[in-house]
Amino acid sequence: MIQTGLIQRAHNDLVTDVTYDFYGLRLATCSLDQRIKVWQVDESNGNWNVEDDWKAHDATVSKISWAHPEFGTILASASFDRTVKIWEQTSFASTADSQPNGAGTGSPQATSGGSSRWVERAVLVDARGTVRAVEFAPHHFGLKLATVSSDNHVRIYECLEQSSLATWQLSEEVDVSTLPSVSLSSSYSVAFATPTQTSATLEGASATLVAQALQQSQNPATQGRPGMGNREADGGWCISWCKDRYWGEIIAAGCGISGAIKIIQLSSSRRPTTLLTLDPSPSPAGLPAEAGTSLASDGDTPIPFAITSVAWAPTCGRSYHLIATGGRDGHVRIWRVKPAEEEPDVEGEGGDSKWSANVVADFDHHKSAVGRVEWNITGTVLSSAGNDGRVRLWKATIGNVWRPAGSIGVEQSEDTQDADVNMGENAIAE
Amino acid sequence: MSSTNHHLNLFPPLIQVGQAEQFIQSGKTLSSAQSPLNQSYAVFPSARTDVSSIKASDVEEQPIFFASSETSPSSERRLFIGDTSIIFAALQNLTNTAQSRGQEWLHDQETHNVIRKLTLDYVNFTRECWIHTSQTSVQSQGSSQFSGDHYRSLYTCLALFAVLYVPEYGYEDAPVGDDLMEWLNVHFIEPSTEEGDHLSGLDRPWEDETFWPYLVRVTLRGLSKAATFFLATLSTHPSDNLRRLAQQLSPLLQSQPRLQSFEAERDFAYASHRWKDKVKALRIELDSVSESDRHDGIENWWDRLSDIVGILEGRSEVIRRVCEDLGADWREISVSWGVFADARLRRQDLPEVVSQVLDDMPQDPTNLEDMVHAALFSGDPTKALSHAAQLDPWLAAHMADLMQALSLIEKDANEDSGLNIRDFHVLGYAQYLHADPALWRITVAYMFSCGETGVRSADEVLLHVPLKLRFVGSITHGQGEQNGGDNLKSGDLAGVVKDINATCYEYQREEVRRTICRIAAQTFVQEKEYGLALSYSSSAEDWPGLGRVVDRVLQEYITAGPEQFTRYVAGIAPSLQALRMQSSAQGIFIHRLMFAVRYAEFHQRLGNQDLQDAAWDLVSMFQDGLAPKSWWAVLLCDSQQLLQHDVTLLFPYASACILLQHLEEVIARTDQGSGDEYLRVLISKLGSGGTTEVLHALQGVRLALAKYFARCTMIGTGGKQIMERKFIAAV
């Protein structure tokens, strides 16, 4: 493990998200300072230089996502201002050809200083709460993206006109907390997903959430109360697409403080359905969807917590999926998810073959909330970042036993020589 | 090598020693992003999501750190990786052939010999690399990434593997002692040459304290020449007994039977037996030396000589004690066992012997080389691989590859991971290679040998290889690269894209190739290299994509005007010819391309004042059904200036009628609410005015047409008078 570079001043306020583009040659960063910056690496010396920098939103920019390059150089940004914006990099000459109109889109505002080559192509305004995550769908599903926001909703947008990027149709809008499960045989006690975290009615819930969102965005300096039971802990937290084409459009979403992740199948022909709930509560893991919620209400009353990060590993030909989660309970978990068998089980009533899952790794090394989990491109290395101020890496043995594989921190080394050695490797940018 | 388990603290530090809590309390946390390019990470202080963050003061820096879990290979390492990948490829060829010819064939003599040769190639390469690195690292202090010692350990492991697991064909069941001793003597030289030099310079070497240990060690190592040389020096020793015994011992050492000297093992066994008898005779003589003559005042020579004879007799307790006294390790004991104690020791019996030795004298768990050796000696290839993986993923991958070819390891996939042992280690190595993006060709070659998981992983790596298309135009350094750039511009696939394409063909990854072509096409669209974009789209057989490229070209007419437009079309026109040849090309998108080309021709003629032909072009675009409906209004507006041309009537009467028909349809359909379909392009061309302005423009065309028909009537060009009247009425 070695340090290879440094950007000393990335933003004027805390950075909220950093994402590499498809090739790892550029970085998009966003911040509490409401700006987006795009950086490019100088491959000759490894330094990162700002390519573009603009004010993107009227509140904190929470997440940023690159579209697949076959659609062009496109970014989507999610913000606490409850919007998602689509940005396209254009060559200088055609900066003017931005298209007006489009559903609910204001005219494209000139980006800061006019020097930016990034043009705002669309603003998606459907969220009724802060938008916490945005992720473009795998490219084989077309130019689509998913968002999740504190109003509990996952929204799927589809670009109707790739050449202009102006029109985005809201193709699905799913309340994750109340999403009905697949109905299973009567032998199961069917408890249609009552949200465990109580929001009574949709209107009531969203109203309070909007109020919170307002409070959050208008008064960012307020010191929030840490810990559970905080109303801000409610709402949708995280999403991750299934990268595989074979199973159709499937997305994992985390919402509320149930500690569970729902695997949601999206289909143009029917309503979104939950294929599976990944619930780590001390009970049979990887339950059929509806059982997960009923469990929380009885038994050992597990302490509620939010899963704030989920990452679906690229399948890379494996017969199973790997989904990693990170949450406020301080655990990094890796789920091994088996898709439904090809041939439906004849015995099972309704003939629905089911997805199943089990936890293959459960680490509490962070000892505090885990803010992010992420896979490498082949799904063989998981990285997790937590409130212990560490980034930890995980790798599997041949028996699919996951083990720590190094860590990165920002503490002052007690052994100062160590730091000096690292310095030698650094290319200090700027 | 195995730095992956280490902790790295980034610089400059953000948290003072022991103050992590304060960092978190201030609403900050640490976050990271993984690079798809290599094994590196961007690490940054971030805002906690569970509490609102305190706004950072402006003076505070918000850094982003970059760290990599692997050091990318240095030049000497790259050379090593590249060279050995050729051997790997050769073995791949062999095993692929085996798949078609059946596994039996893999165990043929001929095949076995090839595998053995490849194994020895690896051994030789690691040796070369060891020698090379040892030499260069002396010259330039520590510039090499891996010390010579690292390659030495790879060399010893592979050489041991070759001795134990890849013997010559037919020798699998032969005694292994001599081969092992040779291995030990090559890699772990004892006693040192310096010691020998020192002793040979002395007149009475036996008086030196190193003399007897030296003599014992060379005997133990089967180094009969050195042994006899120093036994000869004893000819001046004061003790008669010793002189006599030394004289008898020398021929015994020299005549110890070696397996290589015999045609059949039976003969070897017989000779060994006879030789052992001679050793016994010597023992009897030795025992008859009186107690009083066993000490020469410096050393009890008799004890030492007894040890030597004890070794030759193959007494296990002597061998073990002597080794312990000499500071030799478990390897030396095990190997001498196979030479002296049990000269017919077979490979399959070795593990039992070794396990006994290791019980008393265990291997060093902090020394990975030692651990690999011990596992290989113990007949546990799988364990050897897992230690090798820690020593160097290169070693594990290549050894696993050979082991699978030799059926030494489980071929079936592990139930939990879906990978077999070989694939697991080869993929581990491929992942290590991925740390250096420049090694993508080798990375995918290894991945493609690893079943479905490997193939799909290789797909991901291929897809993420930077295409470097964007900077083609700006390359200025070096004539060669300039040419490369020109080639690319002129439509040839060149550089990285060409390589990736070739790789995709080689491994039949058409889906990947198409995706890459689509990305390339998109990139060229952004660069306004429409010709290239078009050829990539067609290479990807992405007809809707091709349509979008043409749309973008047409868009150029709207935004940049006819001159730019015709220039861009000049770039795509050659593709049209090629595409027409291609039967798979889908009609509708080709149609649009044809329209773009024809429309550009029209504008060119217009620009050249070739008005008659321009008019003909315009009408024929309508006649041939080439013009998309959304463009009709634009074409009609273009016709206005031709209609108003004073000098001649440019349109035949029938052609004017065609214009009129289309104008009528546009206006009628707009009235019916399909305005968007028909007027969209013209609206964006004319700018802000919207439908009203467009309709106004079309009224202008209608007026021009009416005047034109009027002129036709006066001059008498028209055709059927009735038709004419009817149309005039309509106008």
Interface residues (C-beta under 8 A of the other chain):
Chain A: M1 I2 Q3 T4 G5 L6 I7 Q8 R9 A10 H11 N12 D13 L14 V15 T16 D17 V18 T19 Y20 F22 Y23 G24 L25 L27 T29 S31 L32 G46 W48 T60 H68 P69 E70 F71 G72 T73 Q89 T90 S91 A93 S94 A96 D97 Q99 R132 H139 Q162 S163 Q216 P220 A221 T222 Q223 G224 R225 P226 G227 N230 E232 A233 W237 A306 T308 P314 T315 C316 G317 R318 S319 Y320 R328 V360 S368 A369 G371 R372 E374 W375 N376 I377 T378 T380 V381 S383 A385 G386 N387 D388 G389 R390 V391 L393 K395 A396 T397 I398 G399 N400 V401 P404 A405 G406 S407 I408 G409 V410 E411 Q412 S413 E414 D418 A419 N422 M423 N426
Chain B: S3 T4 N5 H6 H7 L8 N9 L10 F11 P13 L14 I15 Q16 V17 A20 F23 I24 G27 K28 T29 L30 S31 S32 A33 Q34 S35 P36 L37 N38 Q39 S40 Y41 A42 V43 F44 P45 S46 A47 R48 T49 D50 V51 S52 S53 I54 K55 A56 D58 E61 Q62 P63 I64 F65 F66 A67 S68 S69 T71 N414 D416 S417 G418 L419 I421 F424 L427 Q431 P437 G451 E452 T453 G454 V455 R456 S457 D459 E460 V461 L463 H464 V465 P466 L467 T515 R518 I519 A521 Q522 T523 V525 Q526 E527 K528 G545 R548 D551 R552 Q555 T559 A560 S684
